[in-house]
Amino acid sequence: MKVFYKICLLLCLLEANAYAGAQNLPPDNPVKADSTRLTLDSAEQLFLRNNFLLLAQRYNIDAQKALIIQAKLWPNPNLSYARGPIFGIHDEASNVVNAGFFNYAENAATISQLILLAGKRNKQIKIAEANAKLAEYQFYDLLRTLKYTLRTDFFNIYYMQQSAKVYDKEISALQQVVKAFESQQGKGYIAEKEVVRIKAQLYSLQSEYNDLINQINDTQSELRQVLQVKKNYIIPDVDLQKASSFDPAKYNLTSLVDTAFKSRTDLQIARTNTLISKLNYNYQKALAVPDLTASISYDRLGSYVQNFHSAGISMDLPIFNRNQGNIKSARAMIKVNQVTQQSVEATVEEQIYRALQKAYDNHKLFQHIDPKFVSDFDRLLNEVLINYQRRNIGLLDFLDFYDSYKQNTLQINSIQFNRVSAFEDLNFYTGNQFYN
């Protein structure tokens, strides 16, 4: 039995080393060597500098603003010139072709200018300005959505990594136990069924751990796409003390809804679409009014006087096409966008109500967690392993405690993430950083 006790002592030391090492190591990952520790602020700075979707949307704003310049331009004047005959005049008396380009041929020139009526130019400018504003709201809505993804993934990775440490700790301990038991097989110290049961628990933990690592890596991939960084394993640096100070009672529902109605970019997009549809309706009605073309003409040798000067105007007669279809379509689009806007407004109110409700529920659950619970569990975990190795407790009690430790630690991490996620939902649904 002395040999067995020596093995137990060795296992205790190995477990202590494994436990200490697991506290600072990221989960298993093929690119662990390229890991990067980031705070939330530094991650957001990376995102603002690097994200290609934001860059593309910025260029779209510039493109829409350029259309305002185009809408302000006046139509170009039109110049026309005609001459005939082209190759000169044949004089039958002298049988000579007079090739004089100007003196012996008709020359006519006209300059005309299109004059837009019914305020078409101003209406085009207003539509272009509204479209530029719409592009800006789309940019900020994209920014809001991507930032929400970034922040949620950031906290999700952090708490999943904390859960991975639990698996890493238990797997390391059970691997050492299995290794020691296998070395004692056939000597009568350990029952074979006990070794099999420990191995089964180990394989179960390894399978769960592998699934968790895959979840972490999937979320890491999404976060890298948002940050536009390559092959970096991101280790979030979270200020837990600051996060634990969040209180949903700090802001009431009315103030949150009022802020959302002012700040939510998707609501601003819906309102701008309604405005654009109204501006387009006015523009389509203006198009029913024909434009005027004013002209000044000169004709030499083509009229009852040698040098004929004239001024004139021209206009289409709105008999058949009075833009009826486009006007009717534009009127219908106003109703479409108004109903869409009402739907977005109703959705905003419900989203904030539900998000605040979730924040209260998760915050209440978080407050019921004993701060000493985790540290007590960590201390008992090592004691249970030592007592099992010394045969003070049986296999079932040992495995039951390990399973309880894992489940409770994972549950605590889930509670903390759900609470932080609820506050991020409030930030997202209000369009404002109430909880940062």
C-alpha positions as CSV (number, residue, x, y, z in Angstrom):
1,M,0.0,0.0,0.0
2,K,3.0,2.4,0.5
3,V,3.4,2.4,-3.3
4,F,-0.2,3.4,-3.7
5,Y,0.1,6.2,-1.3
6,K,3.2,7.5,-3.1
7,I,1.2,7.4,-6.3
8,C,-1.6,9.4,-4.7
9,L,0.9,12.0,-3.5
10,L,2.3,12.3,-6.9
11,L,-1.2,12.7,-8.4
12,C,-2.0,15.5,-5.9
13,L,1.1,17.4,-7.0
14,L,0.3,16.8,-10.7
15,E,-3.2,18.0,-10.1
16,A,-2.1,21.1,-8.4
17,N,0.2,21.9,-11.3
18,A,-2.5,21.2,-13.8
19,Y,-4.9,23.4,-11.9
20,A,-2.4,26.3,-11.7
21,G,-1.6,26.0,-15.4
22,A,-5.2,25.8,-16.5
23,Q,-5.9,29.2,-15.0
24,N,-3.9,31.2,-17.6
25,L,-3.9,29.0,-20.7
26,P,-6.4,29.5,-23.5
27,P,-8.3,26.4,-24.7
28,D,-6.7,24.0,-27.1
29,N,-6.4,25.7,-30.4
30,P,-4.1,25.1,-33.5
31,V,-3.1,28.7,-33.5
32,K,-2.6,29.2,-29.8
33,A,0.9,30.6,-30.5
34,D,-0.8,33.6,-32.3
35,S,-3.2,34.4,-29.5
36,T,-3.9,38.1,-28.8
37,R,-5.3,39.5,-25.6
38,L,-7.8,42.3,-26.3
39,T,-9.9,44.6,-24.2
40,L,-13.3,45.6,-25.5
41,D,-12.2,49.1,-26.3
42,S,-9.2,47.9,-28.3
43,A,-11.3,45.4,-30.1
44,E,-13.8,48.2,-31.1
45,Q,-10.9,50.4,-32.3
46,L,-9.6,47.5,-34.5
47,F,-13.1,47.0,-35.8
48,L,-13.6,50.7,-36.8
49,R,-10.2,50.8,-38.6
50,N,-10.3,47.4,-40.4
51,N,-13.9,46.4,-41.2
52,F,-14.4,46.2,-45.0
53,L,-18.2,46.4,-44.8
54,L,-18.0,49.8,-43.0
55,L,-15.4,51.0,-45.5
56,A,-17.7,50.1,-48.4
57,Q,-20.7,51.8,-46.8
58,R,-18.6,55.0,-46.3
59,Y,-17.9,55.0,-50.0
60,N,-21.6,54.6,-50.7
61,I,-22.2,57.8,-48.7
62,D,-19.7,59.7,-50.9
63,A,-21.4,58.3,-54.0
64,Q,-24.8,59.5,-52.8
65,K,-23.5,62.9,-51.9
66,A,-22.0,63.2,-55.4
67,L,-25.6,62.8,-56.8
68,I,-26.6,65.9,-54.9
69,I,-24.0,67.8,-57.0
70,Q,-25.4,66.2,-60.1
71,A,-29.0,67.1,-59.2
72,K,-28.1,70.8,-58.9
73,L,-26.7,71.1,-62.4
74,W,-28.7,72.9,-65.1
75,P,-29.4,71.2,-68.4
76,N,-26.9,72.0,-71.1
77,P,-27.9,74.3,-74.0
78,N,-28.2,72.7,-77.4
79,L,-26.5,74.1,-80.5
80,S,-27.5,72.9,-84.0
81,Y,-26.1,74.0,-87.4
82,A,-27.1,73.1,-91.0
83,R,-25.8,74.0,-94.5
84,G,-27.1,73.2,-97.9
85,P,-26.3,72.3,-100.5
86,I,-23.1,70.7,-99.3
87,F,-21.0,70.7,-102.5
88,G,-21.9,74.2,-103.8
89,I,-24.3,75.6,-106.5
90,H,-24.1,75.0,-110.3
91,D,-24.4,78.1,-112.4
92,E,-26.0,77.0,-115.7
93,A,-25.2,80.3,-117.5
94,S,-21.5,80.0,-117.0
95,N,-21.5,76.2,-116.5
96,V,-19.4,76.7,-113.4
97,V,-19.8,75.2,-110.0
98,N,-19.7,77.9,-107.3
99,A,-18.0,76.4,-104.4
100,G,-18.4,79.3,-102.0
101,F,-19.1,77.8,-98.6
102,F,-21.0,80.8,-97.1
103,N,-21.9,83.3,-99.8
104,Y,-23.8,81.0,-102.2
105,A,-25.4,78.4,-99.8
106,E,-28.0,78.4,-97.1
107,N,-26.6,78.4,-93.5
108,A,-28.8,77.9,-90.5
109,A,-28.0,77.8,-86.8
110,T,-30.1,77.4,-83.6
111,I,-29.3,77.5,-80.0
112,S,-31.9,76.2,-77.5
113,Q,-32.2,75.8,-73.7
114,L,-34.4,73.4,-71.8
115,I,-36.2,75.1,-69.0
116,L,-37.5,72.8,-66.2
117,L,-40.9,73.7,-65.0
118,A,-42.9,72.8,-61.8
119,G,-39.9,72.9,-59.6
120,K,-38.4,69.7,-61.0
121,R,-34.8,70.7,-60.3
122,N,-35.5,71.5,-56.6
123,K,-37.4,68.3,-56.2
124,Q,-34.5,66.3,-57.7
125,I,-32.1,68.0,-55.2
126,K,-34.4,67.1,-52.3
127,I,-34.6,63.5,-53.3
128,A,-30.8,63.3,-53.8
129,E,-30.3,64.9,-50.3
130,A,-32.7,62.4,-48.8
131,N,-30.9,59.5,-50.4
132,A,-27.6,60.7,-49.1
133,K,-29.1,60.9,-45.6
134,L,-30.5,57.4,-46.1
135,A,-27.0,56.2,-46.9
136,E,-25.6,57.7,-43.7
137,Y,-28.4,56.0,-41.6
138,Q,-27.6,52.7,-43.4
139,F,-23.9,53.2,-42.5
140,Y,-24.7,53.8,-38.8
141,D,-27.2,50.9,-38.8
142,L,-24.5,48.6,-40.1
143,L,-22.1,50.0,-37.5
144,R,-24.7,49.3,-34.8
145,T,-25.3,45.7,-35.9
146,L,-21.7,44.8,-36.4
147,K,-20.8,46.3,-33.0
148,Y,-23.5,44.3,-31.4
149,T,-22.1,41.1,-33.0
150,L,-18.6,42.1,-31.8
151,R,-19.5,42.8,-28.2
152,T,-21.7,39.7,-27.9
153,D,-19.1,37.4,-29.4
154,F,-16.4,39.1,-27.2
155,F,-18.3,38.2,-24.0
156,N,-19.5,34.8,-25.3
157,I,-15.9,33.8,-26.0
158,Y,-14.7,35.0,-22.6
159,Y,-17.3,32.9,-20.7
160,M,-16.9,29.9,-22.9
161,Q,-13.1,30.0,-22.3
162,Q,-13.8,30.1,-18.6
163,S,-16.0,27.0,-19.1
164,A,-13.2,25.3,-21.1
165,K,-10.9,25.8,-18.2
166,V,-13.3,23.7,-16.1
167,Y,-13.1,20.8,-18.6
168,D,-9.4,21.2,-18.9
169,K,-9.0,21.0,-15.2
170,E,-11.2,17.9,-14.8
171,I,-9.8,16.1,-17.8
172,S,-6.2,16.7,-16.6
173,A,-7.1,15.3,-13.2
174,L,-8.9,12.2,-14.6
175,Q,-6.1,11.5,-17.1
176,Q,-3.6,11.4,-14.2
177,V,-6.0,9.1,-12.2
178,V,-6.4,6.7,-15.2
179,K,-2.7,6.7,-15.8
180,A,-2.0,5.8,-12.2
181,F,-4.8,3.1,-12.1
182,E,-3.5,1.5,-15.3
183,S,-0.1,1.2,-13.8
184,Q,-1.6,-0.7,-10.8
185,Q,-3.8,-3.1,-12.8
186,G,-3.3,-6.7,-11.9
187,K,-1.8,-5.9,-8.4
188,G,-5.1,-6.0,-6.6
189,Y,-5.3,-2.4,-5.6
190,I,-7.9,-1.2,-8.1
191,A,-11.0,-2.9,-9.3
192,E,-11.3,-3.2,-13.1
193,K,-14.8,-1.8,-13.2
194,E,-13.6,1.3,-11.3
195,V,-11.0,1.9,-14.0
196,V,-13.6,1.5,-16.7
197,R,-16.0,3.8,-15.0
198,I,-13.3,6.5,-14.7
199,K,-12.4,6.1,-18.3
200,A,-16.0,6.4,-19.4
201,Q,-16.3,9.7,-17.4
202,L,-13.1,10.9,-19.0
203,Y,-14.2,10.1,-22.6
204,S,-17.5,11.9,-21.9
205,L,-15.7,15.0,-20.6
206,Q,-13.4,15.0,-23.6
207,S,-16.3,14.8,-26.0
208,E,-18.1,17.7,-24.3
209,Y,-14.8,19.6,-24.3
210,N,-14.4,19.1,-28.0
211,D,-17.9,20.4,-28.7
212,L,-17.2,23.5,-26.6
213,I,-13.9,24.1,-28.4
214,N,-15.7,23.9,-31.7
215,Q,-18.2,26.5,-30.4
216,I,-15.4,28.8,-29.3
217,N,-13.6,28.4,-32.6
218,D,-16.8,29.2,-34.6
219,T,-17.4,32.3,-32.5
220,Q,-13.7,33.2,-32.8
221,S,-14.1,33.0,-36.6
222,E,-17.1,35.3,-36.6
223,L,-15.2,37.8,-34.4
224,R,-12.1,37.7,-36.6
225,Q,-14.3,38.5,-39.6
226,V,-15.8,41.5,-37.8
227,L,-12.3,42.7,-36.7
228,Q,-10.7,41.7,-40.0
229,V,-7.7,40.0,-38.3
230,K,-6.2,36.8,-39.6
231,K,-5.3,33.6,-37.7
232,N,-5.3,35.3,-34.3
233,Y,-6.7,33.4,-31.3
234,I,-8.4,36.2,-29.3
235,I,-8.4,36.1,-25.5
236,P,-10.9,38.7,-24.2
237,D,-9.8,40.8,-21.3
238,V,-13.0,41.6,-19.4
239,D,-13.5,44.0,-16.5
240,L,-15.7,41.8,-14.3
241,Q,-16.1,44.4,-11.6
242,K,-17.4,47.0,-14.0
243,A,-19.7,44.5,-15.6
244,S,-21.1,43.4,-12.2
245,S,-22.1,47.0,-11.4
246,F,-24.7,47.2,-14.2
247,D,-28.2,47.7,-12.9
248,P,-31.4,47.5,-15.1
249,A,-33.2,49.8,-12.7
250,K,-30.9,52.7,-13.6
251,Y,-33.1,53.5,-16.6
252,N,-36.9,53.2,-16.9
253,L,-38.8,51.9,-19.9
254,T,-40.0,55.3,-21.0
255,S,-36.6,56.8,-21.2
256,L,-35.3,53.8,-23.1
257,V,-38.1,53.9,-25.6
258,D,-37.7,57.7,-26.1
259,T,-34.0,57.3,-26.7
260,A,-34.7,54.5,-29.2
261,F,-37.2,56.6,-31.2
262,K,-34.5,59.3,-31.5
263,S,-31.4,57.0,-32.0
264,R,-32.5,53.7,-33.7
265,T,-31.0,53.9,-37.1
266,D,-33.3,51.3,-38.6
267,L,-36.2,53.5,-37.5
268,Q,-34.5,56.5,-39.1
269,I,-34.2,54.5,-42.3
270,A,-37.9,53.7,-42.2
271,R,-38.7,57.4,-41.7
272,T,-36.4,58.4,-44.5
273,N,-37.9,55.9,-46.9
274,T,-41.3,57.4,-46.1
275,L,-39.9,60.9,-46.8
276,I,-38.3,59.8,-50.0
277,S,-41.6,58.2,-51.2
278,K,-43.4,61.5,-50.5
279,L,-40.7,63.5,-52.3
280,N,-40.9,61.1,-55.3
281,Y,-44.7,61.5,-55.4
282,N,-44.3,65.3,-55.7
283,Y,-41.6,64.8,-58.3
284,Q,-43.8,62.4,-60.4
285,K,-46.6,65.0,-60.3
286,A,-44.1,67.6,-61.5
287,L,-43.1,65.4,-64.4
288,A,-46.7,65.6,-65.6
289,V,-46.0,69.2,-66.4
290,P,-44.1,69.4,-69.8
291,D,-40.9,71.3,-69.8
292,L,-40.3,74.4,-72.0
293,T,-37.6,74.8,-74.6
294,A,-36.6,78.3,-75.6
295,S,-34.5,78.9,-78.8
296,I,-32.9,81.6,-80.9
297,S,-32.3,80.9,-84.6
298,Y,-30.4,82.4,-87.5
299,D,-31.0,81.4,-91.2
300,R,-29.1,82.9,-94.2
301,L,-30.6,82.5,-97.7
302,G,-33.4,80.2,-96.4
303,S,-36.3,82.6,-95.9
304,Y,-38.0,85.6,-97.3
305,V,-35.2,87.7,-96.2
306,Q,-31.5,87.0,-96.7
307,N,-30.6,87.1,-93.0
308,F,-33.5,85.7,-91.0
309,H,-33.4,86.0,-87.2
310,S,-36.0,84.3,-85.0
311,A,-36.9,83.3,-81.4
312,G,-39.2,80.6,-80.3
313,I,-40.4,78.2,-77.7
314,S,-41.5,74.6,-77.8
315,M,-43.4,72.3,-75.4
316,D,-44.9,68.8,-75.4
317,L,-48.7,68.7,-75.3
318,P,-49.8,66.6,-72.3
319,I,-52.6,64.9,-74.1
320,F,-51.8,61.1,-73.9
321,N,-49.0,60.8,-71.4
322,R,-49.5,62.7,-68.2
323,N,-47.3,60.4,-66.1
324,Q,-50.5,58.8,-64.6
325,G,-49.0,55.4,-63.8
326,N,-45.9,56.7,-62.1
327,I,-48.0,59.1,-60.0
328,K,-50.3,56.3,-58.9
329,S,-47.3,54.0,-58.1
330,A,-45.6,56.8,-56.0
331,R,-48.8,57.4,-54.1
332,A,-49.0,53.6,-53.2
333,M,-45.4,53.6,-52.1
334,I,-46.1,56.3,-49.6
335,K,-48.6,54.0,-47.9
336,V,-46.2,51.0,-48.1
337,N,-43.5,53.0,-46.4
338,Q,-45.8,54.5,-43.8
339,V,-47.1,51.1,-42.8
340,T,-43.5,49.7,-42.7
341,Q,-42.5,52.6,-40.4
342,Q,-45.4,51.9,-38.1
343,S,-44.3,48.2,-38.0
344,V,-40.7,49.2,-37.1
345,E,-41.9,51.6,-34.3
346,A,-44.1,48.8,-32.8
347,T,-41.2,46.4,-33.0
348,V,-38.8,48.9,-31.3
349,E,-41.2,49.2,-28.3
350,E,-41.7,45.5,-27.9
351,Q,-37.9,44.7,-28.3
352,I,-37.0,47.2,-25.6
353,Y,-39.8,45.9,-23.3
354,R,-38.6,42.3,-23.7
355,A,-34.9,43.2,-23.4
356,L,-35.5,45.2,-20.1
357,Q,-37.5,42.3,-18.8
358,K,-34.7,39.8,-19.6
359,A,-32.2,42.2,-18.0
360,Y,-34.2,42.3,-14.7
361,D,-34.6,38.5,-14.7
362,N,-30.9,37.8,-15.4
363,H,-29.7,40.4,-13.0
364,K,-31.9,39.0,-10.2
365,L,-30.6,35.5,-10.9
366,F,-27.0,36.9,-10.9
367,Q,-27.5,38.6,-7.5
368,H,-28.5,35.2,-5.9
369,I,-25.1,33.7,-6.7
370,D,-22.9,33.5,-3.6
371,P,-19.5,35.2,-4.4
372,K,-17.7,32.6,-2.4
373,F,-19.4,29.7,-4.2
374,V,-16.9,29.3,-7.0
375,S,-13.8,29.5,-4.7
376,D,-15.3,27.0,-2.2
377,F,-16.1,24.6,-5.1
378,D,-12.5,25.0,-6.4
379,R,-11.1,24.2,-3.0
380,L,-13.4,21.2,-2.5
381,L,-12.6,19.9,-5.9
382,N,-8.9,19.3,-4.9
383,E,-10.0,17.9,-1.6
384,V,-12.4,15.4,-3.2
385,L,-9.7,14.2,-5.5
386,I,-7.3,13.7,-2.7
387,N,-9.9,11.9,-0.5
388,Y,-10.8,9.6,-3.4
389,Q,-7.2,8.7,-4.1
390,R,-6.9,7.9,-0.4
391,R,-10.1,5.9,-0.5
392,N,-11.9,8.1,2.0
393,I,-14.8,8.4,-0.5
394,G,-16.1,6.0,-3.1
395,L,-16.2,6.2,-6.8
396,L,-19.8,7.3,-7.1
397,D,-19.3,10.2,-4.7
398,F,-16.2,11.2,-6.5
399,L,-17.8,11.2,-10.0
400,D,-20.9,12.8,-8.7
401,F,-19.0,15.7,-7.2
402,Y,-16.9,16.2,-10.4
403,D,-20.1,16.3,-12.4
404,S,-21.8,18.7,-10.0
405,Y,-18.7,20.9,-10.1
406,K,-18.7,21.0,-13.9
407,Q,-22.5,21.6,-14.2
408,N,-22.6,24.4,-11.5
409,T,-19.5,26.2,-12.9
410,L,-20.9,26.0,-16.5
411,Q,-24.3,27.3,-15.1
412,I,-22.7,30.2,-13.4
413,N,-20.8,31.2,-16.5
414,S,-24.0,30.9,-18.5
415,I,-25.9,33.1,-15.9
416,Q,-23.1,35.8,-16.1
417,F,-23.0,35.7,-19.9
418,N,-26.9,35.9,-20.2
419,R,-26.9,38.9,-17.9
420,V,-24.2,40.8,-19.8
421,S,-25.9,39.8,-23.1
422,A,-29.2,41.2,-21.8
423,F,-27.5,44.6,-21.2
424,E,-25.9,44.4,-24.7
425,D,-29.4,43.8,-26.1
426,L,-30.6,47.0,-24.4
427,N,-27.8,48.9,-25.9
428,F,-28.6,47.4,-29.4
429,Y,-32.3,47.9,-29.2
430,T,-32.0,51.5,-27.9
431,G,-29.3,52.5,-30.3
432,N,-27.3,53.9,-27.4
433,Q,-24.5,52.8,-25.1
434,F,-26.3,52.9,-21.8
435,Y,-24.3,50.1,-20.4
436,N,-20.6,50.1,-21.6
